[in-house]
Amino acid sequence: MRDIPPSEPDLKALEAAIDHWLTEQQATNPVVDTVEADVYIPRAWFVRLRGEQKEAYTVRFHLRQRTVLFETYFMPAPEENQAELYAHLLRRNATMYGASFVLGEEDAVYIQGRLDNDLVPIDRLADELDRILGSIYQWVEQFFQPALRIGFASRFEGR
C-alpha cells in the first residue's frame, strides 16, 4: 500500500470502472438480479444475486480511499450449537481466498473481504471483481445449508 492516499481523479476513475462493470453484470450475468447505488454512502453499491441454496442475497461493494470493501449477509446469529457453527466457519475460512466469515451486528454472520486499490491495475479490475462476485456466489451456495443445519439444528429435525 502506498503512503500517499490516491487522488480524487484516481478514485473517480476506479468508481467509473466499478460502475461500468456493474452495468455489464446486470446486463449479462444471469445470477445478478439488480444493481443499485447506495443512496446514503457515496461510492457504494448493492448487487442482489439469485441463488439456489439461498434464494437471494445482496453483496455490498464500497470503494473507500484505499480499498474496495465487499460483504454479504450470510445468516443470522445461530440459535444453538454456536461453538460448533463458529468452528465450522473457521475451518471454511481456511479454504477461502480473499474473504472470510466474520461476525457483524447482533452476531449475524457475514462474508467479508477487502481489495487493496493499489494491487489491481484498473484495466484488470473487472476481472478481479468477477472473481470476487463468483467466489461469494460459490461460498454461499456451498456453505449456507450446512451452516443453517448446525446453527438451527432443531428446525431441521425430522426432515
WOCOR-V228514 format. One record per backbone hydrogen bond with DSSP energy under -1.0 kcal/mol. CO is the residue of the C=O (numbers start at 1). NH is the residue of the N-H. Records with the same first field share a line. If there is no record, write none. Layout:
CO=NH + NH
This chain:
7=11
8=12
9=13
10=14
11=15
12=16
13=17
14=18
15=19
16=20
17=21
18=22
19=23
20=24
21=25
22=26
23=27
24=28
25=29
29=32
31=50
34=48
36=46
43=63
44=38
45=61
46=36
47=59
48=33
49=57
55=51
57=49
59=47
60=71
61=45
62=69
66=117
67=64
68=115
69=62
70=113
71=60
72=111
75=109
81=85
82=86
83=87
84=88
85=89
86=90
87=91
88=92
89=93
92=95
93=96
100=112
102=110
104=107
105=108
108=104
109=74 + 75
110=102
111=72
112=100
113=70
115=68
116=119
121=124
124=128
125=129
126=130
127=131
128=132
129=133
130=134
131=135
132=136
133=137
134=138
135=139
136=140
137=141
138=142
139=143
140=144
143=147
144=148
145=149
146=150
147=151
148=152
151=79 + 80
152=155
153=156
156=159
